[in-house]
Amino acid sequence: MAITYLHNKFLSIILKCQNLSKPTSILIAISGGKDSVCLIKLVEDFNNVYSYFNNIDYIYIDHQWRADSQNNIKHLLNYTNLTKNNMYVYQIHTIHMSESTIRRIRYQIILQHAIKYKIQLILTGHNQTDQLETFLLNLIRGTGLEGLSSLPLIRQIKNRIQIIRPLLEMSTGDILWFCHKFNLPIWSDKTNFYYSSDRNRIRYELLPYLKEYFCPKIEQNIINFLNLSSIENEYIKQNAIKLYMSSRHSSYIAINYKIIQDQHLTLKRRILYLFFYYNFNQYLNSNTFNQLITYIQAKNEKKIIMIWEKLKINIHKSWIYIQ
């Protein structure tokens, strides 16, 4: 087996996993494109040498957006059968949904599968270009620091599951070279060239334009910015979690806002976000969010009741609690 730069890069990324026991089970989300077949090859080569994974499963989510989706599935089955590992195919039957909705459903399916089969590690084929495109998309949509750093290399999920994106530090050019070197069977997805997609317009128009007319190193500059942002975001996140744990009620869905009242606005916002998302799995709308922040900062003792998603948010005697 020929060892390449990508093999060594993959090895160093896998070893970054914290508290990862050996052997372990992994789930690899694939699509059939160059990123997926590259990831399959890297995982199989790695495991042939180190025997790190005792079980490797592949998962494919069929959105049924394309007329050739059935052929794509057959192509993937033919290729993954060579690895002697299991492949699972899930279909999303409601096809007229937005890309963001489909993405959320896709992650839910993958996580539910991992929990059901007690899989500790999920690998996806996101590469450096995906990271750049996600950054620009979120920037245009007006996201904050958390959104700009939304595609980290390693993410810890509940139930001791980790999501790792081993190709995130690899360029599209390197991945394509790797596929050609080993004659990997790439499935061409024509929807990647539809300009009706914002992501495709960023890939084929905006990024080349910025590179040509503003800065030839724009891609590397954005990656450097994202690396710094990720470090700072992680610091803020850890402090917010500590404050949230110390301010929440031990028995009820409530939080003691007096504990966070004098904290920086950034921490207050993060803690409120954690409170509502953790308990209701929903994002608090900006209007209600701003009202809560205004009340906390004003140090008002008057009881306030706000309606949110058919629930009552009560603010009284140092507590924010839900009915």
N, C-alpha and C positions, 0 to 999 in steps of 0.2 A: 504493500500500500504506500503510495506517494504521500508524504507529509507536506502540507502547504502552510502558508502564513495563516490562512483561515482556520486550519486545524489547531494551531498553537493558540490563536486568539480565542477559539471556542473553549479550549482547555482552561485557559486563565479565567474566563468568565464563569464557568461551572464551579471552579474552585472558590469563587467569591461568595457562593451561597453560604449563609450562616446557619449553623446547627443542622446541616443536612446529613442525615445518617446514611450509612452505606451498608448493604445495598438499598436502593429506593425505587419506587415506582414513578414513572413519568407519563404525562399525557402531552402529545404534540398536536397542536392545532395547525392544520394544513389546508391549502387551497389548490395546489397543483402548479402554481407559477414557479418562477426561478427561486424565490425565497424559500418556498416550501421544500422543493426537491434538494436544495442546498442544505437546508436544516436536517432533512432526513439522512442525507449522506454523512454529515458531520456527526450526528448522534450515533449512527450505526458504526462508523469507523472508531469513534471514541469508545464505544462500549465493547467493541471487539478487542481493544487493547487493554482497557482498564476494568471491564466487567462491573461497572459502577451501578448500572440499572438492572434490577432483577426482573422488571416488567416494563415493556414499552408499548403504549397504546397510541394509535393515531385517531384523530377525530376531525370530521369534515362537516361543516354546517352548510346545507344547500339552501340558499335564499330563493331559488327558483326564479331568479331575475333573467336568466339567460336561456335561450332556446337549446343551447348545447350542454346544459347542466348534467343531463344523464350521461352523456359521453365523457364529460369531465370526471364524473364519479367512477365510471368504468376504467378510465385512464389511471386514476389514483389507486384503485383496487389492484390493477395489474402491477403497478410499481411497488406498492406496499406489501403485496403478497411475496415478493422476492425477499423481504426482510424476515418473514416468518412471524411477524407480530400482528396483533389484532388491529382492525380499523373499524371505527364506528361512524355511521352516517346518520345525521339528523336533518329533517326537512322542516323548514318554516312554511306553513301552509298559507298564511296570509301574506301575500306577496306585495301588496300595494301599501308599503310603509316607507317612512323616511330612512335615510342611511343611518342617522343617529339612533333611531328606534331599533333597527335591525342589529346595530352594533351592541346595544344594551342586551337584547334578547340573546345574541350569540354568546356573550360573556356569561349570561345566566345559565345557558345550556351547558357550557364548558365547565363552569364551577359545580353545577349540580351533578354532572357526570363524575367529576373528580371526587366529590364528597361521597357519592354512592359507591364508588369502587376503591375508596380509601387511597387515593393517589396524592402524593405529597408535592409533586412538582409539575407545573404546566409550562410548556415552552411554546412560544409563538414566533412567527417568522418576520416580525417587524424589523426593518433595517434603518439605516441612517437617514435615507430619503423620507421614509414614513415619519420619522421624528421631526424633520424639518417642515414637512407639509402640515403635520398636526400643530406645530408651533404657530405657523402662519395662519392657519384656519382659526385657531383659538384666539390669536391676537386680533384678527379682523372682527371676531365676535365680541370682543371686549372683555375677555376673561382676566382673572387676576393671576397672582404668582402660582397658585395651586394648579390652575388650568394650563399655564405655560409649561409646567413640569409634569404634565399628565402622562407621559410615556417614559417612565423610568426603566433602567436596566433590570432591576430586581424589585418586586413588590410583594410584601407579605400580606396574605389574605387570611381570613378567618379559618378556623379548624387546621391551623398549621400548614396551610397550603401556600406555596410560593409561585409567583408568575415570573418567569425569566425570559428576556428577549435577547438571546445570544447573538443575534445579527445586528443589534442596534449600533454597534461601533464599527460596522462593516459597510462600505459604500456599495451602491448598486453596481458599479463597474467591477469591483472585486468579486461580488457574488456571481455576476454574469460570466466573468473569466473562469471561476471555479466550476460552474455548470458546463461550460464548453470544454474545459480540461478533462472532465470525467464523463463527457457525453451524456449528461443527465437529461431525461425526457421532460422538457419544459412544456406546460400547457399554456397556449397563448389565449389570454382573455381579452377579447376585443373591446369590452366595456372599459378597459383601462385607457382607451383612446377617445372616449366620448367626452367632448368638451362641455356637455351639459353638467358634468360633475365638477364641483368647485375644486376638489382635490386634483383632478386632472389638469385643470386650468393653471393651478399653482405649479404643478410639476412641469408642464410643457410651455407655459407662457411667463408666469410671474418670476419664478426662480431664474430661468435663463435671462430674462430682462434685467433683473437686479444684478446678476453676475456680469452681464455685458456692459451695462451703463453706470453702475454704481460702485461695485466692488468685486473684483475677480475672486476674492476669498470669502465671499458672503456666506457660503455654506459652512466653512470652518469657523467663522466668526459667530454664527448663530449657535453652533454646537458648543463653543466655548462659553457663550452666554447661558445656554441651557445647563451646562455643567455647574456653573457658579450658582445659578438660580436654584438648582436642585439641592445643593448643599444648604443654602440659606432657608429654603422652604422646609427642608427636613428639620432644621433647628427650631423653626417656628412651630412646626407640627408637634414635635416632641414636647415642647413647653406647653402648648395648648392642651395636649392629652393629659399631662400631669395636673394642670389646673382644673380640667374637666373632671378628672377622677376625684379630686379633693373637694369639688363644689357640688357634685351631684348627690341627691338623696339616696340613702342606702336601700330604701324600700319602695319609694314612689317615683313616678315620672316627674321629677322636679329637680331644679337646680338653684343653688343659693347664689343669687346674683351679687350679694354684698361682697363675696369672696373675690369676684372678678371686677368689681366696680372701678377700682383704681388702676387696673391693668391697662396696658396700651390697647388702643382701638383694634389693632390687628389681632391680638389675642382674644379680645372679647368677641369679635366676629367669628373667629375660628371655633371658639367654645360653643357659641350658639349654633353654629353650623353642625358641630358634632352632636349636640344634644338632640336636635330635630332629625338629623339624618340617621343617627344610631337607633332612636326609638321608633321612628315612623318610616324610615327608608325613603324619605322625600326631601327635596330641597325647599327650604322656606322661601317664599316669594320676597322680592326686594322691598316692597312696600311694608309688609309686616316686619321684616328684618330691621328696617330703618327705624320703625316705631319702637321696637324693643331697645335698640341701641340708644335712641334719644331718651327713653325713660330711664334706663340704667345710668346714663351719664348725668341726668338732671338730679339724681338722688331724691326723687319724689317718693313720699310715703303713702300717697293715695292709692287705693286699690284700683287696678285697671283690668278690664276684660276685653280681649280681642278674639275675633272669630277667624279661624284658619282651618280650611279643609273639613268643615263641619265639627271642628273641635274648639273648645274654649281654652284660650291661653290666659291664665290668671296670673297677675303680678301683685303679690301682697305679702307683707311682713318678711321681706328679704328673699322671698321665693318666687320663682317662675315655675308654675305647675300646670298640668294639662288635665282637662275634664273631657 
